[in-house]
Amino acid sequence: MDKKLYAFVLMPFDKKFDDIYKLGIQEAAKEVDIRAERLDEQIFDGNMLEKIYKEIDLADLIIADMTERNPNVFYEVGYSDARNKLILLLTNNSSDIPFDLLHRPHIIYNNSISTLKNELIERLEWAKNEVLKRKIEPIDTKIKIRSQWIDRNEYSDTAIVNFRIELHNLSDKPITNLHSLFVYTGNDWTIFFDDKKCKSTDSDIQPYNYRHILKPDFSVLPAKDWLPIDITMKKIVYSNWKKEAKKDSYDIAGMLRVDVHTDKNFFKTEVKISTTVNWEDDLPF
């Protein structure tokens, strides 16, 4: 059995891309011991789109050439992204990068196969390590701020920040027996999940002060899928019994850690949070 990592290549079916594929992409893949193939090299019967879906699902990573804004390639990249595949994007010209992918890194090779090959070798080396890491640590946790505001009364201002914790299963198998999340914070934060205050203890990990315990309402994370957990964090940022100035906005920054626990393992994620929480007296209904 071929144990090499498999990269499925998405690009227009046009002979003018042959040198890009054979001398740029395939040669780069050989340098790092990855098997790179595109659909027209494979023998198959049946529906072409179904075969593309199958190869994307089988691949360890995707290499996609976005040159000339080919709609089929765009569609296939979208499917790959929905399947949580690791995608390396390339293009001959930066003007071919669609707006919703401008934030994603691209190799821009400007008609230079040597540029493509050299930069792709570097990216593939990173991708190999990332794929192996995903197989060992299959849960990718993303932490996003959804909204924030100040709850103000006569005596204090309380910062309220709504977070979404996304648990992405990067593996081909469901992750079972997921039983708890630990959220680590500094002083004075209270966390609510499902409108209930979470139990908290002193932190067992430095430099955090508190560990907040969440019990998600699911225990299985399906293969190649993700599930959200929405939490609300509250902290008093002004009180009239302290010698502080009341403000209409407060800068909040610091580290946040989330540990996801199953019966066999745990997966940690640390992110730096930096945001400004504002008070508005005319919020719409």
C-alpha positions in Angstrom: 0.0 0.0 0.0 1.3 3.5 -0.9 1.8 5.3 2.4 2.7 8.6 0.8 0.5 11.5 1.5 -1.9 12.2 -1.4 -2.5 15.6 -2.8 -5.4 16.0 -5.2 -4.8 18.8 -7.8 -7.6 21.1 -8.9 -6.9 23.1 -12.0 -8.5 23.9 -15.4 -8.4 21.0 -18.0 -6.3 22.9 -20.5 -3.0 21.9 -22.2 -1.5 25.3 -21.4 -1.5 24.3 -17.7 0.5 21.0 -18.4 3.9 22.5 -17.7 2.6 24.2 -14.5 1.3 20.8 -13.4 4.1 18.5 -14.4 7.1 20.8 -13.9 5.8 22.9 -11.1 3.3 21.0 -9.0 4.3 17.4 -9.5 8.1 18.1 -9.3 7.6 20.0 -6.0 5.5 17.1 -4.6 8.2 14.6 -5.5 10.8 16.7 -3.7 8.8 16.2 -0.4 7.6 12.6 -1.1 4.0 13.4 -1.8 1.9 11.8 -4.5 0.1 14.6 -6.5 -2.5 13.7 -9.1 -5.2 15.4 -11.1 -8.4 13.8 -12.4 -7.4 13.5 -16.1 -4.5 11.1 -15.0 -6.9 8.6 -13.5 -9.0 5.9 -15.2 -12.6 5.7 -14.0 -16.1 5.0 -15.1 -19.2 7.0 -14.2 -19.9 10.5 -13.2 -17.0 12.9 -13.3 -18.3 15.2 -10.5 -18.8 12.2 -8.2 -15.3 11.1 -8.9 -14.0 14.5 -8.0 -15.9 14.4 -4.8 -14.5 11.0 -4.0 -10.9 12.1 -4.7 -11.3 15.2 -2.6 -12.6 13.1 0.3 -9.7 10.6 -0.1 -7.0 13.2 -0.4 -4.8 14.3 2.5 -4.6 17.8 1.1 -5.7 19.8 -1.9 -3.6 21.9 -4.3 -5.8 24.3 -6.3 -4.7 26.6 -9.1 -7.2 29.6 -9.2 -5.8 31.0 -12.4 -8.4 32.5 -14.8 -11.1 32.1 -12.2 -12.3 28.8 -13.5 -15.8 28.2 -12.1 -15.3 24.4 -11.8 -12.2 24.9 -9.7 -13.9 27.5 -7.5 -16.8 25.1 -6.9 -14.4 22.2 -6.1 -12.4 24.4 -3.7 -15.6 25.3 -2.0 -16.5 21.6 -1.6 -13.0 20.9 -0.3 -13.3 23.8 2.2 -16.6 22.4 3.4 -15.0 19.1 4.0 -12.3 20.8 6.2 -9.5 19.8 3.8 -6.1 21.4 4.0 -5.9 23.5 0.8 -2.9 25.1 -0.8 -3.9 27.9 -3.2 -1.9 29.1 -6.2 -2.5 31.5 -9.0 -0.5 33.0 -11.9 -1.9 36.5 -11.2 -3.1 38.0 -8.0 -6.1 39.6 -9.8 -7.6 36.1 -10.1 -8.0 35.7 -6.4 -11.7 36.1 -5.5 -12.8 38.5 -2.9 -13.8 35.9 -0.3 -10.4 34.2 -0.6 -8.2 37.4 -0.3 -7.5 36.6 3.3 -6.1 33.1 2.4 -2.4 32.7 1.5 -1.7 32.1 -2.2 1.4 31.2 -4.1 1.5 33.8 -6.9 3.9 32.5 -9.5 3.7 35.1 -12.3 4.5 32.8 -15.2 7.5 31.4 -13.4 7.5 27.6 -12.9 10.7 27.8 -10.8 9.0 30.3 -8.5 6.0 28.0 -8.2 8.1 24.9 -7.6 10.3 26.5 -4.9 7.5 28.2 -3.0 5.3 25.1 -3.3 8.0 22.9 -1.8 8.1 25.1 1.2 4.3 25.0 1.6 4.2 21.3 1.1 6.7 20.7 3.8 4.5 22.7 6.2 1.4 20.8 4.9 3.0 17.4 5.6 3.6 18.3 9.2 0.1 19.8 9.5 -1.6 16.7 8.1 0.4 14.5 10.5 -0.5 16.8 13.4 -4.2 16.6 12.4 -4.1 12.8 12.5 -2.6 13.0 16.0 -4.7 15.9 17.2 -8.0 15.7 15.2 -9.9 18.5 17.0 -9.3 22.0 15.8 -10.9 24.5 18.1 -11.7 28.0 16.8 -12.7 30.8 19.2 -14.6 33.8 17.8 -16.2 36.9 19.3 -19.8 37.2 18.1 -20.8 40.4 19.9 -19.9 42.6 22.9 -21.4 45.5 24.8 -21.5 47.2 28.2 -24.3 46.6 30.7 -24.5 49.8 32.7 -26.3 50.6 35.9 -26.0 53.3 38.6 -23.1 51.5 40.3 -21.1 49.6 37.7 -20.3 48.8 34.1 -20.2 45.1 33.2 -18.5 44.0 29.9 -20.5 41.3 28.2 -18.7 39.3 25.4 -20.4 36.5 23.5 -18.1 33.9 22.1 -18.6 31.0 19.8 -16.3 28.0 20.3 -16.2 25.9 17.1 -15.1 22.3 17.5 -13.9 20.9 14.1 -13.3 17.2 13.7 -10.5 17.0 11.1 -10.4 13.2 11.0 -12.3 10.6 9.0 -13.8 9.1 12.1 -16.3 10.4 14.7 -14.8 11.6 18.0 -16.9 10.0 20.8 -17.3 10.4 24.5 -16.7 14.2 24.5 -17.7 15.0 28.0 -16.4 18.5 29.0 -14.7 21.7 28.1 -12.5 23.7 30.5 -12.2 27.4 29.8 -9.3 29.1 31.5 -9.4 32.9 32.2 -7.9 35.6 34.4 -9.5 37.2 37.4 -13.1 38.3 37.7 -14.7 36.6 34.6 -18.0 34.7 34.9 -19.0 32.4 32.2 -22.6 31.4 31.2 -23.6 28.4 29.0 -27.2 27.8 28.0 -28.1 30.8 30.2 -26.6 29.1 33.3 -23.6 30.1 35.2 -20.8 27.6 34.8 -19.1 26.1 37.7 -15.5 27.4 38.3 -12.5 26.4 40.3 -9.0 27.8 40.9 -6.9 27.2 37.8 -4.5 24.2 37.7 -2.6 25.9 34.9 -0.5 29.0 35.1 -0.8 31.9 34.4 -4.6 31.5 34.4 -6.6 32.2 37.6 -9.8 30.3 37.0 -11.0 27.2 35.3 -14.6 27.2 34.1 -16.3 23.9 33.4 -18.8 23.4 30.6 -20.8 20.3 29.8 -21.8 20.4 26.1 -25.1 19.0 25.0 -23.5 16.5 22.6 -20.9 13.8 23.1 -20.1 12.9 19.5 -18.3 15.1 17.0 -19.1 13.6 13.6 -16.3 12.9 11.1 -15.2 15.8 8.9 -17.8 18.1 10.7 -18.0 20.7 13.3 -20.3 21.8 16.1 -20.7 25.2 17.9 -20.7 26.0 21.6 -21.9 29.5 22.4 -20.9 31.1 25.7 -21.3 34.5 27.4 -18.5 35.9 29.5 -19.1 38.8 31.9 -16.7 41.0 33.9 -17.2 44.2 35.9 -14.9 46.8 34.3 -16.0 49.8 36.4 -17.5 50.2 39.9 -18.2 53.3 41.9 -16.7 51.8 45.0 -13.3 51.8 43.4 -11.4 54.9 42.4 -11.8 54.4 38.7 -13.1 56.5 35.8 -16.3 55.5 34.1 -15.8 55.2 30.3 -17.9 54.7 27.3 -15.5 52.0 26.0 -13.1 49.6 27.6 -10.1 47.8 26.0 -10.0 44.1 27.0 -7.0 41.9 26.1 -5.4 38.7 27.4 -5.0 35.0 26.8 -7.9 32.5 26.7 -7.4 28.8 26.8 -10.0 26.0 26.0 -9.4 22.4 26.7 -11.7 19.8 25.1 -11.8 16.5 27.0 -12.8 13.1 25.8 -12.5 9.9 27.8 -9.2 9.1 26.1 -7.5 12.5 25.5 -7.7 16.2 25.7 -7.0 18.9 23.1 -5.9 22.4 24.1 -6.2 25.7 22.3 -4.8 29.1 23.4 -5.7 32.4 21.7 -5.0 36.0 22.4 -8.2 38.0 22.8 -8.1 41.8 22.1 -11.3 43.8 21.7 -13.0 47.0 22.7 -16.3 46.9 24.5 -18.6 49.9 24.0 -21.5 51.3 25.8 -24.4 52.5 23.7 -27.5 54.2 25.1 -29.5 53.9 21.9 -29.2 50.2 20.9 -32.1 49.2 18.6 -34.5 46.5 19.5 
